[in-house]
Amino acid sequence: MNLIRLQEILERAPAKRILVIGDLMLDEFVWGKVGRISPEAPVPVIEVTGESFYPGGAANVARNLREFVDRVAVIGLFGKDRSGQQLRELLAEQKIDISNAVEDETFHTIVKTRIIARHQQVVRVDREQFAGPSPEQVGEIVAAVRKNLPKTDAIIFEHYGKGFLTTELVSQIACDARAAGKIVAADPNPRHSVDWRGMTVVKPNRTEAFLEAGTPWRDPDESPSEDVELRRAGQALLKKWETKYLLVTLGEHGMMLFQENEAPHYIPTKARQVFDVSGAGDTAIALFTLGLVCEATPVEAAEIANHGSAVVVSKLGTATVTKEELLTSFRGDSASD
């Protein structure tokens, strides 16, 4: 795809409205350096030099979209705790609509803390609980989505397996959205399976695709385009989920796009250096959906998602890609051809 075509697609983005529904998290990064080994145990002592906080999980998908789209909303579960308040403030700063999110005083906001020393993640600490919305809250969420559906262009379900997304919630919203002709995307988690039938696109990574397809695991082939087991899993999932598109992310190897009645399309990675893969999948589902909303072809949308993911893995922390960074990545790709 050339730059003129990319700019034509992205020029449509600001006017779109996209809703993200899923597990909300607060990502904390503790930055430091290793000064010595602890005398108490054979572990490094991290001398902390700073801390950073970012919206995580479904909130990070919304944050990625906000770089391109003027009106982004997110629905998920907040606790009435300090971390929940901090996450609310971060989203408010970025003008992401949280008016229909659920606040529950019995819920502890999910926090993922990553300790980083000299550009390396030393350890990750997760503070989380498995919790979903009550039947009453499900009814309120479905009603709110239904009310706003006429002015919504796409819905993304971001599933981190923490309990917010259930088949009951997803199926009701997806049914309404499909009937209204909206794009519906899902980023699945096989540990807590949800019925994704009828989505416009589902985006698992390779491991998730094999698990969901019931395909025995095997290491990737050196050439993903010749990965027979991956192709078999992809075709199985197209049928299982009855989805128009299946986008399988392959980490450092790029992505594979599956469509009905077409050969799988392999997109090699554009990443030149990888510092941190945190949130790369969030960027992929955000930009693929954005591409479809802005009238890109599925292959063009996959190329946009691939370039965006390449940009974010070159950054430390839960990062996003800007419009200019995306354009620069495509320019670099054109120059190398």
Secondary structure, 3 states (H helix, E strand, C coil): CCHHHHHHHHCCHHHCEEEEEECEEEEEEEEEEEEEECCCCCCEEEEEEEEEEEEEEHHHHHHHHHCCCCEEEEECEEECCHHHHHHHHHHHHCCCECCCCEEECCCCCEEEEEEEECCEEEEEEEECCCCCCCHHHHHHHHHHHHHHHHHCCEEEEECCCCCCCCHHHHHHHHHHHHHCCCEEEEECCHHHCCCCCCCCEECCEHHHHHHHHCCCCCCCCCCHHHCHHHHHHHHHHHHHHCCCEEEEECHHHCEEEEECCCCCEEECCCCCCCCCCCCHHHHHHHHHHHHHHCCCCHHHHHHHHHHHHHHHCCCCCCCCCCHHHHHHHHHHHHHHC
